[in-house]
Amino acid sequence: CIVQAKQPVYNGSSWIKQITRDPAWAFANVLFSDAAKTVLASSRVDETGLYNWAGRNATAGRYFDYVLEEGMVRGDLLDMIASTGRASKFWKDGKYSVIEDQTQSTYVQVFGPRNIVKDSFQAVYNYKEIPHAFRVRFKNRDEEFQEEVRIVYRDGYNADGSSGNTAATKFEDLELPGVTTSDHAFRLARYHFAVGLNRPEIFKWKSQLDHLVCTRGDLVGIQHDASLIGLGSARISSVTNNGTYIDTVTIDRGISTATATNYTMRVRKSDGSTVERVV
């Protein structure tokens, strides 16, 4: 027989039980499960956050199908579930929640020399070797949940080097517990390739507590001369207004610019939002 779980689902106003494979509600099920040593109240869970995550999982076709056959630390199980939905567990305002890896367009905060502790900024580049292909192991629901291996290639590589590609020679195993379709396995493997290729650099710095308004998962801007990002950072000391708009801005330090070159000035406004203008 094929067993499906009746799990707690938040419908936008209340919790109900229904059959679902969505990682968000598997995540909630672990928090509310009688099998756990401590059963959490719904007030300890970020209902809106899980609801929004579930919607994006449904749109992207992400599922979590898993048979738990032995005891497991709840935090580790939550990590496993979240990873199938391209997220990680998070403690938000005293509640269990997740941070999704998704596109953001609005800066929560901008960091520069004025709010970074002096000499604390570091840029670390990871020179890790990206494999040519992943051997992705998963239990295929279309084949009675037998373990299968799907080879997922990086861009520019394939099995034999045909069609202008290079023959793959460097393989790595990728385990995806809870993933039971070949398509889901393929997309998660491609996601891991993208992370490895497009996020090679890590920026680290220290900031005073009274300069922090962002939290983990927020999009922030960074300007620092140590990493050659931007020409400089300053505070606005005065502005002039021609009656329609602000036409000049005076800052409290000099910035060296090249002749006949356009620059962009990003200003953080009093409400925390930012605005960009060509100078």
Buried (B, 14 or more C-beta within 10 A) or exposed (E): EEEEBEBBBBEEEEBEEEEBBBBBBBBBBBBBBEEEEEEBEBEEBBBEBBBBBBEBBBEEEBBBBBEEEEEEEBEEBBEBBBBBBBBBBBEBEEBBBBBBEEEEEEBBBBBBBEBBEEEEBEBEEEEEEEBBBBBBBBBBBEEEBEEBEBBBBBEEBBEEEEEEBEEBEEEEEBEBBBBBBBEBBBBBBBEBBEEBEEEEEEBEBEBEEEEEEBEEBEEEBBBBEEEEEBBBBBEEEEEEEEEEEEEEBEBEEEEEEEEEEEEEBBBBEEEEEBEEEEE
